[in-house]
Amino acid sequence: MKTKSLFAWVIVTLAALYFVVPLLATLEYAMRQLATGETPGWFFLGKAHSFDAFVSSIVSPRFQVDFLRSMVLAVAAIVLGVLLVVPTAYLIRLKFPGWRSPVEFITLLPLVIPAIIIVFGYSRMYLATPWSPFNKSPFATDVLLTFGYVTLALPYMYRSVDTGMRSIDVKTLTEAGQSLGASGSRILFNIILPNVRSAVLSGAFLTFAIVIGEFTFASLLARPVFGTYLQEIGANQPYEPSALALIAFFITWACMGLIQIVGRSRGAAPAR
Amino acid sequence: MATTVLTTAPPAKAGAAGRGLISWAALGMAPFALFAVLFLIVPTGLLLIRAFETPDGGITLDNIAEIFRQESILRSFWLSIEISTVSAIGGAFFGFFIAYAITLGGLPPWVRSAIMTFAGVASNFAGVPLAFAFISTLGRVGLVAFILRDWFGVNFNATGFNLYSFLGLTIVYLYFQIPLMVLVFVPALEGLKREWREATAVLGGTNADYWRYVAIPVLWPSILGSTLLLFANAFGAVATAYALTGSSLTIVPIQLFAQIRGDVLNNPGLGYAIALGMVIITSVTSGGYILLRSWSERWVR
């Protein structure tokens, strides 16, 4: 038993090294940037370091515009994804159990078909055609990009919401609503949705984590977002890309942490 | 059980209101169906059909034949298959031991939950930021190079290691491959029943016997299935490699990326054929994963 847990500790320590060192290295690399005339914060490996790259990358107007666009796209993809997935998962539970397998299959397709193939299809079908509404303005292309992000996040959003629906009694809640005279949409949004709130939030945070650093879709639909900005400055800035990469990592981390927190509150909810 | 209740219940309480609800309900499925058709099925299907079309709309197998005729395309398919295979096997190998350590290794529970959360983060931390994290670590002026130089007097760049190479890209891919393996493989390890180990011990088997004759035979469909999933995961990835190597390491997705941007192959049909080839490869490997997973679930439940 003793040697076994020693073996396990060795594995975990080696894994921690492989996974933590790149994060520390990214921090160290980002901190090599020094603003002119500023006194350095601290020294490592005989060189001065500061947080200047973090400040200068965040105050850059291009960064702010592109990062804001990524945030708006993420929120739009979450809202649209929820509006699309929640009624579908609800109706499959309540009325059309036979549709379960085909719908599940479709929601898993974005994991099977690489993102670059899906966006290739968008590009040929919606950008290169005269009849398409999505190539008329940058905003219209942003709408198409949002649809793309909903598609990318579909497997996670559907699975999360479907698991949430499984944990509540959809039929009884619906009948209770009906006998009190609630309309279909009222049942869905005022009764079902609050009951699967934590599942919806898990899907939402995962969507956010996927969208915020996404590169392939945005780049091929030619829309500037955080991911494409990062790639672009990577080619001509030394330290800022590392600062922004670290920020991206912590956004992903925050999303996963929030999923854990809302997931834990799920257990507490029925008790109240 | 639940499905029987659902299918038999609605007719029992049918009435005017019930029938009204059915048509309303069918309408409720329409947005999802419409979305899936317009933004998933048709765009992808269109590419696959065009792979068999001549520029003027006739049917041909020439686009597919062209893949095998062009050395550079074939080579990039091979490179992609190699890099995906190596990173999948490596990810499965290291992920297996980490999953083992946190489920059966007798570690405190907080280690397990910390690693599972981190695996969730790292498996989603692909793409451009990951590339910069590794440039900061193993690049020519990265942290490893500095530490080796200043603390050990070793010239890292003279060792022959190059981040922008096959080996370098594989090491970067492992950063999201290993965590994915941990996430999909921990449930399989948890399915190993304590009784099996006890039964082996009662019959006089050692720990090695248990792994050789019980655990590994039960686990191998999961191991193989997870490896296929990791393969598909690496095969479609483009952002990491693009941000890291630009277009110097021409894996298939990077080739396709350039083709989508501006027909660099001077042959639109060939682009569609490459897309078809990628979809076939990821479908076969993902299908294998699903098949093996349902097979392993007979034992591991």
Boltz contact constraints between the chains, C-beta under 6 A:
constraints:
  - contact:
      token1: [A, 4]
      token2: [B, 106]
      max_distance: 6.0
  - contact:
      token1: [A, 5]
      token2: [B, 105]
      max_distance: 6.0
  - contact:
      token1: [A, 5]
      token2: [B, 106]
      max_distance: 6.0
  - contact:
      token1: [A, 8]
      token2: [B, 101]
      max_distance: 6.0
  - contact:
      token1: [A, 8]
      token2: [B, 105]
      max_distance: 6.0
  - contact:
      token1: [A, 8]
      token2: [B, 107]
      max_distance: 6.0
  - contact:
      token1: [A, 11]
      token2: [B, 97]
      max_distance: 6.0
  - contact:
      token1: [A, 11]
      token2: [B, 101]
      max_distance: 6.0
  - contact:
      token1: [A, 12]
      token2: [B, 101]
      max_distance: 6.0
  - contact:
      token1: [A, 15]
      token2: [B, 98]
      max_distance: 6.0
  - contact:
      token1: [A, 22]
      token2: [B, 133]
      max_distance: 6.0
  - contact:
      token1: [A, 22]
      token2: [B, 134]
      max_distance: 6.0
  - contact:
      token1: [A, 22]
      token2: [B, 137]
      max_distance: 6.0
  - contact:
      token1: [A, 25]
      token2: [B, 136]
      max_distance: 6.0
  - contact:
      token1: [A, 25]
      token2: [B, 137]
      max_distance: 6.0
  - contact:
      token1: [A, 25]
      token2: [B, 142]
      max_distance: 6.0
  - contact:
      token1: [A, 25]
      token2: [B, 143]
      max_distance: 6.0
  - contact:
      token1: [A, 26]
      token2: [B, 133]
      max_distance: 6.0
  - contact:
      token1: [A, 26]
      token2: [B, 136]
      max_distance: 6.0
  - contact:
      token1: [A, 28]
      token2: [B, 143]
      max_distance: 6.0
  - contact:
      token1: [A, 29]
      token2: [B, 136]
      max_distance: 6.0
  - contact:
      token1: [A, 45]
      token2: [B, 146]
      max_distance: 6.0
  - contact:
      token1: [A, 45]
      token2: [B, 150]
      max_distance: 6.0
  - contact:
      token1: [A, 84]
      token2: [B, 31]
      max_distance: 6.0
  - contact:
      token1: [A, 84]
      token2: [B, 32]
      max_distance: 6.0
  - contact:
      token1: [A, 84]
      token2: [B, 35]
      max_distance: 6.0
  - contact:
      token1: [A, 87]
      token2: [B, 28]
      max_distance: 6.0
  - contact:
      token1: [A, 88]
      token2: [B, 32]
      max_distance: 6.0
  - contact:
      token1: [A, 91]
      token2: [B, 25]
      max_distance: 6.0
  - contact:
      token1: [A, 91]
      token2: [B, 28]
      max_distance: 6.0
  - contact:
      token1: [A, 91]
      token2: [B, 29]
      max_distance: 6.0
  - contact:
      token1: [A, 95]
      token2: [B, 25]
      max_distance: 6.0
  - contact:
      token1: [A, 97]
      token2: [B, 3]
      max_distance: 6.0
  - contact:
      token1: [A, 97]
      token2: [B, 6]
      max_distance: 6.0
  - contact:
      token1: [A, 106]
      token2: [B, 36]
      max_distance: 6.0
  - contact:
      token1: [A, 112]
      token2: [B, 282]
      max_distance: 6.0
  - contact:
      token1: [A, 112]
      token2: [B, 283]
      max_distance: 6.0
  - contact:
      token1: [A, 112]
      token2: [B, 286]
      max_distance: 6.0
  - contact:
      token1: [A, 113]
      token2: [B, 44]
      max_distance: 6.0
  - contact:
      token1: [A, 113]
      token2: [B, 279]
      max_distance: 6.0
  - contact:
      token1: [A, 114]
      token2: [B, 236]
      max_distance: 6.0
  - contact:
      token1: [A, 116]
      token2: [B, 238]
      max_distance: 6.0
  - contact:
      token1: [A, 116]
      token2: [B, 253]
      max_distance: 6.0
  - contact:
      token1: [A, 116]
      token2: [B, 256]
      max_distance: 6.0
  - contact:
      token1: [A, 117]
      token2: [B, 275]
      max_distance: 6.0
  - contact:
      token1: [A, 117]
      token2: [B, 279]
      max_distance: 6.0
  - contact:
      token1: [A, 120]
      token2: [B, 47]
      max_distance: 6.0
  - contact:
      token1: [A, 120]
      token2: [B, 260]
      max_distance: 6.0
  - contact:
      token1: [A, 120]
      token2: [B, 275]
      max_distance: 6.0
  - contact:
      token1: [A, 121]
      token2: [B, 43]
      max_distance: 6.0
  - contact:
      token1: [A, 121]
      token2: [B, 44]
      max_distance: 6.0
  - contact:
      token1: [A, 121]
      token2: [B, 46]
      max_distance: 6.0
  - contact:
      token1: [A, 121]
      token2: [B, 47]
      max_distance: 6.0
  - contact:
      token1: [A, 122]
      token2: [B, 43]
      max_distance: 6.0
  - contact:
      token1: [A, 123]
      token2: [B, 260]
      max_distance: 6.0
  - contact:
      token1: [A, 125]
      token2: [B, 43]
      max_distance: 6.0
  - contact:
      token1: [A, 125]
      token2: [B, 46]
      max_distance: 6.0
  - contact:
      token1: [A, 147]
      token2: [B, 39]
      max_distance: 6.0
  - contact:
      token1: [A, 151]
      token2: [B, 39]
      max_distance: 6.0
  - contact:
      token1: [A, 151]
      token2: [B, 40]
      max_distance: 6.0
  - contact:
      token1: [A, 184]
      token2: [B, 24]
      max_distance: 6.0
  - contact:
      token1: [A, 209]
      token2: [B, 124]
      max_distance: 6.0
  - contact:
      token1: [A, 213]
      token2: [B, 127]
      max_distance: 6.0
  - contact:
      token1: [A, 213]
      token2: [B, 129]
      max_distance: 6.0
  - contact:
      token1: [A, 215]
      token2: [B, 127]
      max_distance: 6.0
  - contact:
      token1: [A, 215]
      token2: [B, 128]
      max_distance: 6.0
  - contact:
      token1: [A, 215]
      token2: [B, 239]
      max_distance: 6.0
  - contact:
      token1: [A, 216]
      token2: [B, 238]
      max_distance: 6.0
  - contact:
      token1: [A, 216]
      token2: [B, 239]
      max_distance: 6.0
  - contact:
      token1: [A, 220]
      token2: [B, 260]
      max_distance: 6.0
  - contact:
      token1: [A, 227]
      token2: [B, 128]
      max_distance: 6.0
  - contact:
      token1: [A, 230]
      token2: [B, 128]
      max_distance: 6.0
  - contact:
      token1: [A, 231]
      token2: [B, 128]
      max_distance: 6.0
  - contact:
      token1: [A, 231]
      token2: [B, 243]
      max_distance: 6.0
  - contact:
      token1: [A, 241]
      token2: [B, 132]
      max_distance: 6.0
  - contact:
      token1: [A, 242]
      token2: [B, 132]
      max_distance: 6.0
  - contact:
      token1: [A, 242]
      token2: [B, 136]
      max_distance: 6.0
  - contact:
      token1: [A, 245]
      token2: [B, 129]
      max_distance: 6.0
  - contact:
      token1: [A, 245]
      token2: [B, 132]
      max_distance: 6.0
  - contact:
      token1: [A, 245]
      token2: [B, 133]
      max_distance: 6.0
  - contact:
      token1: [A, 248]
      token2: [B, 129]
      max_distance: 6.0
  - contact:
      token1: [A, 249]
      token2: [B, 125]
      max_distance: 6.0
  - contact:
      token1: [A, 252]
      token2: [B, 121]
      max_distance: 6.0
  - contact:
      token1: [A, 252]
      token2: [B, 124]
      max_distance: 6.0
  - contact:
      token1: [A, 252]
      token2: [B, 125]
      max_distance: 6.0
  - contact:
      token1: [A, 253]
      token2: [B, 121]
      max_distance: 6.0
  - contact:
      token1: [A, 256]
      token2: [B, 117]
      max_distance: 6.0
  - contact:
      token1: [A, 256]
      token2: [B, 120]
      max_distance: 6.0
  - contact:
      token1: [A, 256]
      token2: [B, 121]
      max_distance: 6.0
